[in-house]
Amino acid sequence: MSARLAFDRVACLRGERLLFEGMSFALAPGGAALLTGPNGAGKSSLMRIAAGLLPASAGTVERGGGLAFAGEAAALDARLPLAQALGYWARLNGADGGDVDAALDAMGIANLAPVPVRMLSTGQRKRAALARVIAGKAGIWLLDEPGNGLDTAATARLAAAIAAHRAGGGIVMVATHQPIDLPDASAIALGSQP
Ligand SMILES: Nc1ncnc2c1ncn2[C@@H]1O[C@H](COP(=O)(O)OP(=O)(O)OP(=O)(O)O)[C@@H](O)[C@H]1O
């Protein structure tokens, strides 16, 4: 896996407000970045720029190795049983049913495979969103507040999944207010905004 994520002098202007500028970093295979900052500082905006969902106001972004983004919404079809909803994404990403089963196992929700997504609890839905990322096999994982709603066991499962991803040459960028176990991560602290 030749994952790579690099920002070169990236700026983000939203409305009239300059959230950040001159942002440069490069993550190589196995690399991690931990993005912190108060509400409104621009963490989600930076993640969206990294994902290619929001254009940078200046600078360049380089990505390699495919990308999976887990934001606030689970991005799973609410009407479908969980395994099928995940299967839809897995097929798009060149993964298969075995990858979905492994991802469900990794997040401890194999027993929920036949349950429609709309019936899942908040934490179960969050686990499912992370299972979608795990099943997808992308080189770059962008996780916006991945710990929100997770209990202690699920938080440990997430940390283990991230460690395995990095050990296989994957890259992860995590934006969070919560403490998370991310050894040797580059720290990116965004400033406060009025
Ligand atoms: N579409 C938009 N147009 C203009 N400004 C926006 C838009 N979306 C977000 N913003 C502003 O950009 C700023 C940064 O928002 P962002 O969601 O990136 O912050 P954040 O650090 O993720 O915050 P939080 O910790 O609350 O999730 C906020 O002031 C927000 O109001």
Ligand as a Chemical Component Dictionary entry (heavy atoms), coordinates in Angstrom:
data_LIG
# 
_chem_comp.id                   LIG 
_chem_comp.type                 NON-POLYMER 
_chem_comp.pdbx_formal_charge   0 
_chem_comp.three_letter_code    LIG 
# 
loop_
_chem_comp_atom.comp_id 
_chem_comp_atom.atom_id 
_chem_comp_atom.alt_atom_id 
_chem_comp_atom.type_symbol 
_chem_comp_atom.charge 
_chem_comp_atom.model_Cartn_x 
_chem_comp_atom.model_Cartn_y 
_chem_comp_atom.model_Cartn_z 
_chem_comp_atom.pdbx_ordinal 
LIG N1  N1  N 0 -20.227 26.503 4.423  1  
LIG C1  C1  C 0 -19.625 27.381 5.218  2  
LIG N2  N2  N 0 -19.503 28.675 4.863  3  
LIG C2  C2  C 0 -18.895 29.550 5.684  4  
LIG N3  N3  N 0 -18.376 29.245 6.866  5  
LIG C3  C3  C 0 -18.483 27.965 7.257  6  
LIG C4  C4  C 0 -19.094 26.959 6.478  7  
LIG N4  N4  N 0 -19.032 25.799 7.138  8  
LIG C5  C5  C 0 -18.383 26.055 8.282  9  
LIG N5  N5  N 0 -18.053 27.349 8.373  10 
LIG C6  C6  C 0 -17.344 28.015 9.465  11 
LIG O1  O1  O 0 -16.020 27.558 9.485  12 
LIG C7  C7  C 0 -15.560 27.536 10.843 13 
LIG C8  C8  C 0 -14.888 26.199 11.114 14 
LIG O2  O2  O 0 -15.833 25.155 11.097 15 
LIG P1  P1  P 0 -15.375 23.640 11.287 16 
LIG O3  O3  O 0 -16.633 22.809 11.222 17 
LIG O4  O4  O 0 -14.280 23.354 10.343 18 
LIG O5  O5  O 0 -14.792 23.673 12.770 19 
LIG P2  P2  P 0 -14.385 22.495 13.765 20 
LIG O6  O6  O 0 -13.019 22.827 14.290 21 
LIG O7  O7  O 0 -14.569 21.185 13.110 22 
LIG O8  O8  O 0 -15.433 22.694 14.926 23 
LIG P3  P3  P 0 -16.141 21.669 15.981 24 
LIG O9  O9  O 0 -15.120 21.327 17.020 25 
LIG O10 O10 O 0 -17.240 22.504 16.543 26 
LIG O11 O11 O 0 -16.632 20.496 15.178 27 
LIG C9  C9  C 0 -16.751 27.824 11.723 28 
LIG O12 O12 O 0 -16.658 29.169 12.164 29 
LIG C10 C10 C 0 -17.929 27.636 10.801 30 
LIG O13 O13 O 0 -18.979 28.514 11.137 31 
# 
loop_
_chem_comp_bond.comp_id 
_chem_comp_bond.atom_id_1 
_chem_comp_bond.atom_id_2 
_chem_comp_bond.value_order 
_chem_comp_bond.pdbx_ordinal 
LIG N1  C1  SING 1  
LIG C1  N2  SING 2  
LIG C1  C4  DOUB 3  
LIG N2  C2  DOUB 4  
LIG C2  N3  SING 5  
LIG N3  C3  DOUB 6  
LIG C3  C4  SING 7  
LIG C3  N5  SING 8  
LIG C4  N4  SING 9  
LIG N4  C5  DOUB 10 
LIG C5  N5  SING 11 
LIG N5  C6  SING 12 
LIG C6  O1  SING 13 
LIG C6  C10 SING 14 
LIG O1  C7  SING 15 
LIG C7  C8  SING 16 
LIG C7  C9  SING 17 
LIG C8  O2  SING 18 
LIG O2  P1  SING 19 
LIG P1  O3  DOUB 20 
LIG P1  O4  SING 21 
LIG P1  O5  SING 22 
LIG O5  P2  SING 23 
LIG P2  O6  DOUB 24 
LIG P2  O7  SING 25 
LIG P2  O8  SING 26 
LIG O8  P3  SING 27 
LIG P3  O9  DOUB 28 
LIG P3  O10 SING 29 
LIG P3  O11 SING 30 
LIG C9  O12 SING 31 
LIG C9  C10 SING 32 
LIG C10 O13 SING 33 
# 
